[in-house]
Amino acid sequence: MDIQVLSTAFREGEAIPVQYTCDGDNVSPPLRWGRLPKESQSLALICEDPDAPSGVFVHWLIFNLPPIVSDLPEALPITETLVETGAIQGRNDFNDIGYGGPCPPPGNSHRYFFRLYALDTKLDLRAGATKQEFARAVEGHLLAAGHLMGTYKRGASMVAGR
């Protein structure tokens, strides 16, 4: 089963607006998704840039979202646990908890995949868990998945003085 993942900020394959990047407010974009398997016990979301010079770069990891949640609002707090849902945020490759927006070097456009997973369990992971810990915990528990891909490109003038 595929899960449809959408945003009111950008469509599949479109540019991610600057406010969701390190050149803007660096806040998480609004996301919503469609139907989930009935057996879903939790949801997890990871945002990754496969075009980063050092290999796949993690921008966001959030897990143990209750399956009754059908969207994430814009600008989620950068906290270990989200009070509204009890979801837990992992560590991104900026070495921070929560969302870190697109911030590629000047030059080519990068792709950013927001991947949503429906799982048959809640993950036994602590806040600040890494992608590697997450990947091990998810093994054998995936019911369905979907993604939304956006792009972002920085110009040389955008990084002057940084």
Summary of the structure (lengths in Angstrom):
residues: 162
radius of gyration: 15.2
end to end distance: 43.5
largest distance: 50.7
contacts: 506
relative contact order: 0.26
helix: 9%
strand: 32%
